[in-house]
Amino acid sequence: MVNDHKRTEGHSLHISSYKDHLITLAVLIFLTVLTVAVSVYGGGLGAVSVVLALTIASIKALIVAAYFMHLKFDHKMYRYMVMIVMFMFVVFMLILSLDYSNR
């Protein structure tokens, strides 16, 4: 049997351009250099340098998830699922840090 029907359901094809990849690469490299600068020159900041480094790392993780895991181009449901998991992770880490600080 020959199937002459075209399939219309499913995901639409998304192809990222080289320009998008290069911009993403440049932003990730800039944020990496910024993280190293905070680590090297932010010694006098104390705990603030750790918070800055973790914030920059979180931004890099969001960029990677958005572009390389294609969350930017997928259904909103996938974004919501990732946000729920990240929220639960942050809550879990806060609970653990409270337990650790009370010992």
Residue frames relative to the residue before (quaternion, step in Angstrom):
aa qw qx qy qz dx dy dz
M 1.0000 0.0000 0.0000 0.0000 0.00 0.00 0.00
V 0.2582 -0.7492 0.5922 0.1459 3.48 -1.01 0.82
N 0.2267 -0.7709 0.5845 0.1123 3.53 -0.89 0.98
D 0.1034 -0.8296 0.5484 0.0160 3.57 -0.35 1.26
H 0.4927 0.6720 -0.4292 0.3485 3.58 1.24 0.08
K 0.3378 -0.7159 0.5738 0.2099 3.52 -1.03 0.82
R 0.3645 -0.7184 0.5511 0.2174 3.53 -1.01 0.82
T 0.1250 -0.8175 0.5603 0.0455 3.55 -0.72 1.05
E 0.6166 0.5369 -0.3694 0.4417 3.59 1.17 -0.33
G 0.5717 0.5954 -0.4318 0.3636 3.55 -1.23 0.19
H 0.6917 -0.4709 0.3608 0.4119 3.50 -1.34 -0.21
S 0.4055 -0.6608 0.5623 0.2877 3.50 -1.15 0.59
L 0.5178 -0.6563 0.4583 0.3018 3.54 -1.07 0.73
H 0.0508 -0.7799 0.6237 0.0143 3.53 -0.91 0.95
I 0.0580 -0.7829 0.6194 0.0049 3.52 -0.78 1.04
S 0.3084 -0.7488 0.5601 0.1746 3.54 -0.71 1.10
S 0.4329 -0.6947 0.5091 0.2661 3.53 -1.02 0.76
Y 0.6396 -0.5096 0.4053 0.4086 3.54 -1.28 0.29
K 0.5924 0.5736 -0.3606 0.4359 3.56 1.10 -0.67
D 0.6478 0.5112 -0.3173 0.4673 3.60 0.95 -0.85
H 0.6681 0.4975 -0.3002 0.4648 3.56 0.96 -0.87
L 0.6648 0.5001 -0.3094 0.4607 3.59 0.97 -0.79
I 0.6339 0.5098 -0.3303 0.4787 3.58 1.03 -0.74
T 0.6438 0.5134 -0.3148 0.4721 3.57 0.98 -0.84
L 0.6440 0.5169 -0.3140 0.4685 3.57 0.97 -0.84
A 0.6632 0.5066 -0.3083 0.4566 3.58 0.91 -0.91
V 0.6552 0.4999 -0.3169 0.4694 3.60 0.95 -0.82
L 0.6650 0.4986 -0.3097 0.4618 3.60 0.94 -0.84
I 0.6411 0.5031 -0.3266 0.4788 3.60 1.01 -0.74
F 0.6387 0.5229 -0.3258 0.4609 3.59 0.95 -0.84
L 0.6837 0.4769 -0.2932 0.4681 3.59 0.90 -0.89
T 0.6144 0.5306 -0.3477 0.4691 3.59 1.11 -0.60
V 0.6463 0.4978 -0.3135 0.4860 3.58 0.97 -0.85
L 0.6374 0.5231 -0.3218 0.4654 3.58 1.01 -0.77
T 0.6332 0.5213 -0.3255 0.4704 3.60 1.03 -0.76
V 0.6565 0.4935 -0.3089 0.4796 3.58 0.95 -0.86
A 0.6436 0.5196 -0.3263 0.4575 3.60 0.97 -0.79
V 0.6398 0.5020 -0.3272 0.4813 3.59 1.00 -0.77
S 0.6607 0.5130 -0.3067 0.4541 3.57 0.99 -0.80
V 0.7260 0.4394 -0.2467 0.4679 3.58 0.89 -0.94
Y 0.8129 0.2913 -0.1283 0.4877 3.57 0.74 -1.05
G 0.6485 0.5408 -0.3212 0.4287 3.60 1.23 -0.15
G 0.2591 0.8103 -0.4926 0.1834 3.57 1.16 0.48
G 0.6754 0.5011 -0.2924 0.4552 3.57 1.07 -0.66
L 0.5891 0.6031 -0.3631 0.3967 3.57 1.23 -0.26
G 0.3501 -0.7655 0.4767 0.2534 3.58 1.22 -0.37
A 0.8491 -0.0832 0.0897 0.5139 3.55 -0.85 -1.03
V 0.5574 0.6091 -0.3939 0.4040 3.59 1.17 -0.46
S 0.6296 0.5349 -0.3457 0.4450 3.60 1.03 -0.70
V 0.6252 0.5180 -0.3397 0.4747 3.59 1.08 -0.65
V 0.6481 0.5074 -0.3130 0.4738 3.57 0.97 -0.85
L 0.6446 0.5128 -0.3203 0.4680 3.61 0.97 -0.81
A 0.6657 0.5010 -0.3064 0.4604 3.58 0.90 -0.90
L 0.6717 0.4825 -0.3011 0.4747 3.60 0.96 -0.79
T 0.6218 0.5285 -0.3394 0.4678 3.59 1.08 -0.66
I 0.6559 0.4943 -0.3070 0.4809 3.58 0.94 -0.86
A 0.6449 0.5131 -0.3206 0.4670 3.60 0.99 -0.79
S 0.6384 0.5175 -0.3247 0.4683 3.60 1.04 -0.71
I 0.6327 0.5181 -0.3263 0.4741 3.58 1.02 -0.77
K 0.6480 0.5049 -0.3188 0.4727 3.59 0.97 -0.82
A 0.6414 0.5186 -0.3265 0.4616 3.60 0.99 -0.77
L 0.6448 0.5125 -0.3202 0.4680 3.59 1.02 -0.75
I 0.6393 0.5176 -0.3254 0.4663 3.59 1.00 -0.78
V 0.6569 0.4992 -0.3101 0.4724 3.58 0.93 -0.89
A 0.6636 0.4974 -0.3110 0.4642 3.60 0.92 -0.86
A 0.6759 0.5092 -0.3032 0.4381 3.58 0.92 -0.84
Y 0.8016 0.3264 -0.1639 0.4733 3.59 0.77 -0.96
F 0.7712 0.3677 -0.2150 0.4730 3.60 0.78 -0.93
M 0.6894 0.3849 -0.2781 0.5470 3.59 1.21 -0.39
H 0.4189 -0.7634 0.4026 0.2822 3.57 1.39 0.16
L 0.2786 0.7695 -0.5303 0.2216 3.60 1.05 0.61
K 0.5883 0.5811 -0.3688 0.4245 3.58 1.14 -0.53
F 0.7682 0.3716 -0.1773 0.4903 3.56 1.06 -0.75
D 0.5913 0.5799 -0.3640 0.4261 3.62 1.26 -0.14
H 0.7151 -0.4138 0.3398 0.4494 3.51 -1.37 -0.06
K 0.6039 -0.5825 0.4068 0.3613 3.55 -1.17 0.59
M 0.5449 0.6295 -0.3985 0.3848 3.60 1.14 -0.53
Y 0.6550 0.5079 -0.3158 0.4619 3.59 0.98 -0.80
R 0.6216 0.5291 -0.3378 0.4686 3.56 1.04 -0.73
Y 0.6612 0.5058 -0.3054 0.4623 3.55 0.95 -0.90
M 0.6361 0.5247 -0.3338 0.4568 3.58 0.99 -0.77
V 0.6626 0.4878 -0.3060 0.4789 3.60 0.93 -0.84
M 0.6481 0.5139 -0.3264 0.4576 3.60 0.98 -0.78
I 0.6323 0.5213 -0.3353 0.4648 3.60 1.02 -0.74
V 0.6578 0.4997 -0.3106 0.4703 3.58 0.93 -0.87
M 0.6630 0.4971 -0.3131 0.4640 3.59 0.92 -0.84
F 0.6332 0.5254 -0.3272 0.4647 3.59 1.01 -0.79
M 0.6625 0.4948 -0.3036 0.4734 3.58 0.93 -0.87
F 0.6248 0.5335 -0.3332 0.4626 3.59 1.06 -0.72
V 0.6590 0.5000 -0.3085 0.4696 3.59 0.92 -0.89
V 0.6443 0.5077 -0.3243 0.4711 3.59 0.95 -0.83
F 0.6466 0.5175 -0.3143 0.4640 3.58 0.95 -0.86
M 0.6689 0.4893 -0.3038 0.4699 3.59 0.92 -0.85
L 0.6319 0.5209 -0.3361 0.4652 3.61 1.02 -0.71
I 0.6443 0.5053 -0.3218 0.4754 3.58 0.97 -0.81
L 0.6616 0.4964 -0.3110 0.4681 3.58 0.95 -0.82
S 0.6618 0.4999 -0.3217 0.4567 3.59 0.95 -0.77
L 0.6178 0.5242 -0.3489 0.4710 3.60 1.07 -0.61
D 0.6508 0.5011 -0.3117 0.4776 3.56 1.00 -0.80
Y 0.6682 0.5059 -0.2990 0.4563 3.57 0.95 -0.86
S 0.6834 0.4935 -0.2952 0.4498 3.59 0.96 -0.81
N 0.6789 0.4844 -0.2961 0.4656 3.61 1.16 -0.41
R 0.5612 0.5991 -0.3996 0.4079 3.62 1.18 0.12
